[in-house]
Amino acid sequence: MLTEQEKVRIQAIIRKRQYGITLSQMKQFFKKHQHAREIGDKKTMEKIECGLLISGQYDKLSEVIKNW
């Protein structure tokens, strides 16, 4: 387990180097993937895939986002 200080340090490095995505960006990808699934746009879905999205567990992903 990481200490709180280690977590803060890692997050600062990530922000400084512009790695990762913001919570707002994640929410946008989440909505795009859900819409793509609804209309059968597999190409868009493939661009955005992660474990929870692949299986269509949108409710669980929103919980992950809430607790982030």
C-alpha positions in Angstrom: 0.0 0.0 0.0 1.2 3.5 -0.8 1.3 6.2 1.8 -0.7 9.3 1.3 2.5 11.2 0.7 3.6 8.8 -2.0 0.2 9.1 -3.7 0.4 12.9 -3.7 3.9 12.7 -5.2 2.8 10.3 -7.9 -0.2 12.5 -8.8 2.1 15.5 -9.0 4.4 13.8 -11.4 1.5 12.6 -13.6 0.1 16.1 -13.8 3.5 17.6 -14.5 4.2 15.2 -17.3 0.6 15.3 -18.5 0.1 11.6 -18.3 -3.3 10.1 -17.9 -6.6 11.7 -18.2 -8.8 14.0 -16.1 -12.0 12.9 -14.5 -13.9 15.1 -17.0 -12.2 13.4 -19.9 -12.9 9.9 -18.4 -16.6 10.8 -18.1 -16.6 12.0 -21.8 -15.1 8.7 -22.9 -17.6 6.8 -20.8 -20.5 8.5 -22.5 -19.0 8.1 -26.0 -18.5 4.4 -25.4 -22.0 3.9 -24.0 -23.5 5.7 -27.1 -21.3 3.7 -29.4 -22.5 0.4 -27.9 -26.1 1.6 -28.3 -25.7 2.3 -32.0 -23.3 -0.6 -32.7 -20.3 1.5 -33.5 -17.6 -1.1 -32.8 -14.8 1.0 -34.1 -15.4 3.8 -31.6 -15.8 1.2 -28.8 -12.4 -0.4 -29.6 -10.8 3.0 -29.3 -12.1 3.5 -25.8 -12.0 0.0 -24.3 -11.2 -0.9 -20.8 -12.3 -3.9 -18.8 -15.6 -2.5 -17.4 -16.6 -0.9 -20.7 -15.9 -4.0 -22.7 -18.3 -6.0 -20.6 -20.9 -3.2 -20.6 -20.7 -2.6 -16.8 -21.4 1.1 -17.0 -23.0 1.2 -13.6 -19.8 -0.2 -12.0 -17.6 2.2 -13.9 -19.6 5.2 -12.7 -19.0 3.9 -9.1 -15.3 3.8 -9.8 -15.4 7.4 -11.1 -17.5 8.5 -8.1 -14.8 7.1 -5.7 -11.9 8.4 -7.7 
